[in-house]
């Protein structure tokens, strides 16, 4: 699947803010503009990013995280611990 320069740039930003799988400091405040919201929407649609708080009805926040497919593109976030990196690597081995 092709990815645009703006999508790649935003994926890299999310990678820097993601501190563990399923948790990120990249929130709707980081999105900022409609243009960036459109890029983020495209990344969600392509399956590279997800909102880990999507199913929390009591929370009015979006925590945008990389999927493993997103990690395939920009690499493992530096803050992931060894067990999380191993989970990712094992998952990728199973899918190949």
N, C-alpha and C positions, 0 to 999 in steps of 0.2 A: 504494500500500500504506500502510495506517495505521501510525502509530508512537505508542507511549505516551510519557508524560512521563518515565518512568524510563528508557526506551530512549533518548530524546533526550538526557537527562542523561549517560548512560553513553557515548553516541557523542561527545559534546562532550569528555568526559574523555579518551577514546582519541585524539581529534584533537589535544589538547594534548600527548600523550605520543608521537605519531608523528612521527619526525624525517625520514623519507623513505618513499617507497612501498615496502612490503614489510619495513619495519623500524620497531619501536616499542619504547618503554620501558614500555609497558603490558603487564605480565605477570600470571601467575596470582596473584601477591602483591597486585596492585592490585584483584583481584576481591573477595577477603576473605570475603564471606558467601554462603550458599546462595541468598539472595534475589538478590544481584547476579549470581551464577553463572547463575541462571535467566533474568535479563534478558539477559545476554551470550549465552546459548544461543539465545534468541529472535532476537537480532540476527544471529547466525550463520545460523540457519534462514531468516531473511528475506533473507540475502545482503548485509547491510550491513557485516559484519565477518568477518575470517578470521584463522586462526592461521598466520602465515608460516613457522613452524617445524614445521608438521604432518607433513611428510615427512622430517624429520630424526630418524632412529631413535636416533642416538647422543646426541641432546640431550634433556634432560628439562626443557624450558622451553616456554612458550607466549608468543609475541609477537603480541598482538592488534592488527591493523591494519584500517583502513578499506578497504572496496572502493570503487570509483568511485561506486557507488550510495550508499554511506555518505557520501562526500564531497559528493554532490549535496545531501544533507540538511543537513550542518553546515558545509560549505565546506572549502576547501583548507587543510591544516595550514600554519601560518605558516613552518615550518622547511623546507618544500619549496623547492628552488631553481627558477629560471626554467624550465629544461629539463623538470623533473618536472611543473610546472604546465602547460606547453605540451603534454606528452604527455596529461595528463588532459583538457585542453580539446579537443585533436584527437580523442581517443577519444569524447568526448561528441558532437562534431559528426558523426562517422561513425555514431553510433547514432541520430541524429535524422533 
